[in-house]
Amino acid sequence: MPLHSAARTPLVDQVIAQLREQISSGEWPVGSKIPTEPDLVAALGVGRNTLREAVRALAHLGLLESRQGAGTYVRADNELVGAVRRRLARAELRDATELRRGLEVEAARLAARRRTEDDLTALRAALAAREAAWADQDAQLFVENDARFHHAVAACSHNTMLIELYADFGEALRDVLHTCVGGEVRPDEYLSHTGLVEAITDRDEDRAAVEAATFLRLFDTG
């Protein structure tokens, strides 16, 4: 999606709209580095100050993040996700965990109700990858694969807003889990997710909810 010169005032608003479109369309994916300031100035036909003001506005919305000496990166692809991420950064771990558990339970219920055969194929593959990482005693890969499994459960819900919200809570708590797990996996901390997959497969909403409610106990603080 090509950028074009902002020909009418207010320039800042037009630049913001164009940059936002690059982000929301996926042209600039979450986690990617956006073009350099000189490149954007040339593409948009605006001054550096106008561009910087637009970038600051999108950073305030949580869509962009400027990293000293490294450039500017896409942090979220919509304002809702950006707002959730900013709020999570200030939240107590217990509060965020309890809210995520609520999302887990609802995602599991909806997954059992709405899952398709393609969903089950993806879910079983995610579970197998999670189990393989545990068997290999690869703590970091296990955390990543565990997150992918939970995202796969959320995807089975076919609720776009829930999927987006869950992704942000999952990302925030995954960072904490990396710290908690460290460089090793311990048998006493293992939580089987096979029961959840079986409940979703059987379209048993109540059993899926019960299975999902047992997760995240590692973070329980009372």
Secondary structure by P-SEA (a helix, b strand, c coil): cccccccccaaaaaaaaaaaaaaaacccccccccccaaaaaaaacccaaaaaaaaaaaaaacccccccccccccccccaaaaaaaaaaaaccaaaaaaaaaaaaaaaaaaaaacccaaaaaaaaaaaaaaaaaaaaccaaaaaaaaaaaaaaaaaaaccaaaaaaaaaaaaaaaaaaaaaacccccccccccaaaaaaaaaaccaaaaaaaaaacccccccc
